[in-house]
Amino acid sequence: MAESAESSAYDLITMGRIGVDLYPLQTGVPLPQVTSFGKFLGGSATNVAVAAARLGRRTAVVTRTGDDPFGAYLHEALRDFGVDDRWVTPVPGLPTPVTFCEVFPPDDFPLYFYRLPKAPDLEIDAHELDLDAIRDTRIFWATGTGLSEEPSRTATLAALAHRAKSGTTVFDLDWRPMFWSDPEAARPFYAEALRHTTVAVGNLDEVEVATGVREPHAAARALLDAGVELAVVKQGPKGVLAVNRQGESAEVPPLPVTVLNGLGAGDAFGGSLCHGLLAGWDQERIMRHANAAGAIVASRLECSSAMPTTAEVEQALKAGAVL
């Protein structure tokens, strides 16, 4: 992670999970009966970088893999997607994480994380960060999972504090209960991260963990009170709510779609959110574009390789649905 770069050239640097997704190539089949799988780049923060790269942005990811063939595969996949992998480093002795899912459309996609004895992406160390690059990138994206264990927790908070709200800093609430003892254990660390954040994004479960309230408008206000400039609350079938510090709000319904696999839709949303923020769009346009990007990925089996291009998002918006 020590190699520096022309950091001002980055549109987006994300920091967080990476792994290999092994998804069934059969839908509606329980995992014990699945006979074939597809192998894909995975991990929420990594997928956000891929999604933004698909929309033409220069992106990089800060994370760690195992020193193994799956780690080598992830480097190859990142480069193929146009994501800079210079800050992706190996951790000897820890395997690259693997994630399985089951695919029961339209709304049941159980996830099985294999991140033992510990995920390498939780071994990101503050002393190895390129803090100048993190400060200078136009958008920096950090995640709640990064706060779940040391040394990643200290590294995530150090990166956020060093950035000090320069440019746009997004905190993806990214609540995964299997990585924490309970929500109360997470809340103080989430509060500290929000102090250094300009944009918070999460679904109803995640905003409840961060703020203690679940009603979308109340949660958005609580996130603004915690220090952010823009709160984005994803409400599932009710669409997405965005509220900024000036009191402007946009509530956008979801784009009609036949869901094949809902996993990865939130990461496509995140990459598109960054794209819209970089473009200086108004809140409603950003949310409509991000909703469309998420819907397109929900209509496809995979995550990273399913991230849409600008033309695909524009086509879906023009049609008013994912066809």
HUVENWO-V173189 format. One record per backbone hydrogen bond with DSSP energy under -1.0 kcal/mol. NH is the residue of the N-H (numbers start at 1). CO is the residue of the C=O. E is the energy in kcal/mol with one decimal. If there is no record, write none. Layout:
nh->NH co->CO e->E
nh->NH co->CO e->E
//
This chain:
nh->7 co->5 e->-2.6
nh->9 co->6 e->-2.2
nh->10 co->7 e->-1.8
nh->11 co->58 e->-2.3
nh->12 co->58 e->-1.7
nh->13 co->139 e->-2.1
nh->14 co->60 e->-2.3
nh->15 co->141 e->-1.9
nh->16 co->62 e->-1.6
nh->19 co->42 e->-1.7
nh->20 co->97 e->-2.5
nh->21 co->40 e->-3.1
nh->22 co->99 e->-3.0
nh->23 co->38 e->-2.1
nh->25 co->36 e->-2.5
nh->28 co->103 e->-4.1
nh->33 co->30 e->-1.7
nh->34 co->31 e->-1.0
nh->38 co->23 e->-2.9
nh->40 co->21 e->-2.5
nh->42 co->19 e->-2.7
nh->46 co->17 e->-1.2
nh->47 co->43 e->-2.9
nh->48 co->44 e->-2.0
nh->49 co->45 e->-1.6
nh->50 co->46 e->-2.1
nh->51 co->47 e->-2.9
nh->52 co->48 e->-2.3
nh->53 co->49 e->-2.0
nh->54 co->50 e->-2.3
nh->56 co->53 e->-1.9
nh->57 co->52 e->-2.2
nh->60 co->12 e->-1.6
nh->61 co->84 e->-1.5
nh->62 co->14 e->-2.9
nh->63 co->87 e->-1.6
nh->65 co->89 e->-1.7
nh->68 co->66 e->-1.5
nh->72 co->68 e->-2.0
nh->73 co->69 e->-2.3
nh->74 co->70 e->-2.0
nh->75 co->71 e->-1.8
nh->76 co->72 e->-2.1
nh->77 co->73 e->-2.7
nh->78 co->74 e->-2.7
nh->79 co->75 e->-2.3
nh->80 co->76 e->-2.3
nh->81 co->77 e->-1.9
nh->82 co->79 e->-1.2
nh->83 co->78 e->-2.7
nh->84 co->59 e->-2.6
nh->88 co->85 e->-1.8
nh->89 co->63 e->-1.5
nh->91 co->65 e->-2.0
nh->94 co->91 e->-1.6
nh->98 co->114 e->-1.5
nh->99 co->20 e->-2.7
nh->100 co->112 e->-2.3
nh->102 co->110 e->-1.8
nh->104 co->108 e->-2.2
nh->108 co->104 e->-1.7
nh->112 co->100 e->-2.9
nh->114 co->98 e->-2.5
nh->122 co->119 e->-2.0
nh->123 co->120 e->-2.3
nh->128 co->125 e->-1.6
nh->129 co->126 e->-1.2
nh->131 co->129 e->-1.4
nh->134 co->130 e->-2.0
nh->135 co->131 e->-2.4
nh->136 co->132 e->-2.2
nh->137 co->133 e->-1.8
nh->138 co->10 e->-1.9
nh->139 co->11 e->-1.1
nh->140 co->168 e->-2.0
nh->141 co->13 e->-2.4
nh->142 co->170 e->-2.6
nh->144 co->172 e->-1.9
nh->147 co->144 e->-1.8
nh->148 co->145 e->-1.9
nh->152 co->122 e->-1.5
nh->153 co->149 e->-2.2
nh->155 co->151 e->-2.3
nh->156 co->152 e->-3.0
nh->157 co->153 e->-2.4
nh->158 co->154 e->-2.4
nh->159 co->155 e->-2.5
nh->160 co->156 e->-2.3
nh->161 co->157 e->-2.5
nh->162 co->158 e->-2.6
nh->163 co->159 e->-2.0
nh->164 co->160 e->-1.8
nh->166 co->163 e->-1.9
nh->168 co->138 e->-2.2
nh->170 co->140 e->-2.9
nh->171 co->199 e->-3.0
nh->172 co->142 e->-3.0
nh->173 co->201 e->-2.4
nh->179 co->176 e->-2.3
nh->180 co->177 e->-1.6
nh->187 co->183 e->-1.8
nh->190 co->186 e->-2.2
nh->191 co->187 e->-2.5
nh->192 co->188 e->-1.8
nh->193 co->189 e->-2.2
nh->194 co->190 e->-2.5
nh->195 co->191 e->-1.2
nh->196 co->193 e->-1.4
nh->197 co->194 e->-1.4
nh->198 co->169 e->-2.2
nh->199 co->169 e->-2.5
nh->200 co->230 e->-2.3
nh->201 co->171 e->-2.0
nh->202 co->232 e->-2.0
nh->207 co->203 e->-2.7
nh->208 co->204 e->-1.7
nh->209 co->205 e->-1.8
nh->210 co->206 e->-2.2
nh->211 co->207 e->-2.4
nh->212 co->208 e->-2.4
nh->219 co->215 e->-3.0
nh->220 co->216 e->-2.5
nh->221 co->217 e->-2.1
nh->222 co->218 e->-2.2
nh->223 co->219 e->-2.3
nh->224 co->220 e->-2.2
nh->225 co->221 e->-2.5
nh->226 co->222 e->-1.4
nh->227 co->224 e->-1.4
nh->228 co->223 e->-1.6
nh->229 co->198 e->-2.3
nh->230 co->198 e->-1.9
nh->231 co->243 e->-2.9
nh->232 co->200 e->-2.8
nh->233 co->241 e->-3.3
nh->234 co->202 e->-2.7
nh->235 co->239 e->-3.2
nh->238 co->235 e->-1.7
nh->239 co->236 e->-2.2
nh->240 co->252 e->-2.4
nh->241 co->233 e->-2.8
nh->242 co->250 e->-2.6
nh->243 co->231 e->-2.3
nh->244 co->248 e->-2.4
nh->245 co->229 e->-2.1
nh->247 co->244 e->-2.1
nh->250 co->242 e->-2.5
nh->252 co->240 e->-2.5
nh->260 co->298 e->-3.2
nh->261 co->298 e->-1.9
nh->265 co->262 e->-1.5
nh->268 co->264 e->-2.1
nh->269 co->265 e->-2.3
nh->270 co->266 e->-2.0
nh->271 co->267 e->-2.5
nh->272 co->268 e->-2.2
nh->273 co->269 e->-2.7
nh->274 co->270 e->-2.2
nh->275 co->271 e->-2.0
nh->276 co->272 e->-2.7
nh->277 co->273 e->-2.4
nh->278 co->274 e->-2.6
nh->279 co->275 e->-1.7
nh->281 co->276 e->-2.0
nh->286 co->282 e->-2.4
nh->287 co->283 e->-2.5
nh->288 co->284 e->-2.5
nh->289 co->285 e->-2.4
nh->290 co->286 e->-2.6
nh->291 co->287 e->-2.7
nh->292 co->288 e->-2.1
nh->293 co->289 e->-2.3
nh->294 co->290 e->-2.5
nh->295 co->291 e->-2.4
nh->296 co->292 e->-2.2
nh->297 co->293 e->-1.7
nh->298 co->294 e->-2.1
nh->299 co->295 e->-1.0
nh->300 co->297 e->-1.8
nh->306 co->303 e->-1.2
nh->307 co->304 e->-1.5
nh->313 co->309 e->-2.1
nh->314 co->310 e->-2.6
nh->315 co->311 e->-2.1
nh->316 co->312 e->-2.0
nh->317 co->313 e->-2.5
nh->318 co->314 e->-2.3
nh->319 co->315 e->-2.2
nh->320 co->316 e->-1.7
nh->321 co->316 e->-1.2
nh->322 co->256 e->-2.6
//
